[in-house]
């Protein structure tokens, strides 16, 4: 079974726009490190995804695992949030097929280690290609408006074009 590791952002943001179900449809299992669990699941229900992460752990399709290499985690924490650092180290240790990350710095570090990565935008693009969602534009706008998710205008346009939803001419 392919190993998929996730940081907090894709989980929180997909839950926040009502697209949590995409995760289970696309990935039979997701592994999260302790800092991701702590950030989301122990927040009460303050963050979107808190109840969903707890429920998914109970159902067994999200599991928790602590990375072994604390030295590398601490080293990466000099430039990244702890959840991102733990997710990257865990992906390396488990030889993960995919890591779910959104932050630019974390994605850059993951790339230097040769990790295959995607984020919330990539998941939504895949969902559009597979016919699971009708409009990528609608979902990207929801990310921006409801979640305050920053999407560079060039990336926004490239994402839409990649699924043949061309941006409106200005």
N, C-alpha and C positions, 0 to 999 in steps of 0.2 A: 504494500500500500504506500502511495507517495506521501512523504512527510511534508506538511505545510506548517510553517511557523508564522505567528502573527504578533505584531506590535499592537498597541492600543488603538491608534488612529483609524485604521480601516474598520475595526469592530464598532467603535463609537459612532463614526460618521455614517456607516451603512444603517445602523440602528436608528440614528437620528433622522434619516430621510425615509424610514419605513422600508428599507431594503435588506434587512437582516437575513431574510430567507435565502438570498443569493449565496451567502456563505455556505450554507448546508447543501444547497443544490450543486454548487461547484466543487466543494471539497468534502470528502467523506469524513475527514478528521482534520482538526486544527490543533496544534500544540502551542500553548502560551507559557511564557516564563512567569515566575512569581511576581515580578514588578508589574507586569501587565494585569495579572489577576488582582493585585492589590489596588492598582489605579482604578480599575473599572468595577470589579465585583464587590469590593469592600467600601465603595463610596455611598452605600445606602442605595438609593435610586436617583441620586443627583445627576449622574451622567447617563446619557442614552446608552443602552446596551448592558447596563448593570444587571437587570433582571434576566435578560437574554443570555448573557455569559453564564450566570449561575445555573440557569435552566439547561443550557447546552452541556455544561459540565455534568450535571445530573443525568442527562441522557447519554453521555459518553462520547459525543462527537467533538467536544472540546475537552482537551486534557491539559494538565499542568505538569511541567517538568522544569527542574532547576538545572541551569548549565553547571558543568563541573569546573571550568577554567575561570575561577574568580579573578585571577591575575589579569587575564585578557578583558574580562568585564570591566574591572576597575580602570584599566588603561583606556578602553573605549569611552568610559564615562567622563573622561577629560573633555571630550568633544560632543558627546551624545547624551540624551536622557537615559536613565538606567534601563527602562523597558526596551528601548531600541538596542542598547548594548547587549542586554541579556538575550534578546531575540536573535541578534546576529551571531553571538557565540553559540547559542543553542542550535541554530541552523548549520553552523560549521561542524559542531560535534555530532549532529545527527545526519550529516550529509543530506540536508533537506533538498527536496525538489524545487521548493518555492518558499520565499519569505514575503510576507505582506507588510509593506512599509510605505509611508507617505512622505515623510520629511526628507528634504533634499540632501542634507548632510548624512543622514542614515543610509539613504539609497546610494550615495557616493561611496561610503565605507563598505557597504555590502558588495558593491561592484568591484572594489579593489580585492576582495576575497573571492571573487568569481561566483558569487551567489546569484541565482536567478530570482528576480524580484518583480513584484507588481504592487499596485496600491489600489485605493478606492476607485480612481479613475479607470485604471486597467480592468478592474472587476466589472465596472459598469459598461465599458466598451465591449467586453466579452459577452455580457448579458444582452446587449443590443444586437450583436452579431448572431447570437443563438436564439433571438426572438423572445427572450424572457422579459425584456422591457420594451416599450413602444418608442420612447424618445430619450435619447441620451441628453439632448439639450435640456429637457425638463429635469432630469436627475442632476445634471451639473449645476443648473440654476438653483435647485433645492439645496445642494451642498453649499453653494455660495450664500444664499439668503438665509436658510434656517440654521446652518451649522457654522457660518462664518469661515468656511473652508476657502483658503486662498488658491485660486487657479489663475495662473498667468494667462493673459488674453491670447497669446500665441499658442499655448498648450490647449486652451479651450477650443480654438479654431482647428488645430491639428486633430484633436480627439474627435470633433464632429465630422471633419472631412474623412477620417479613417473609417467611419461607419456610414459614409455618404449622407450625412446630415449637414449640409453646408451652412455656414453661418449666414445670417441675414445680411444683405449688403447695406452698408452705411450710407 
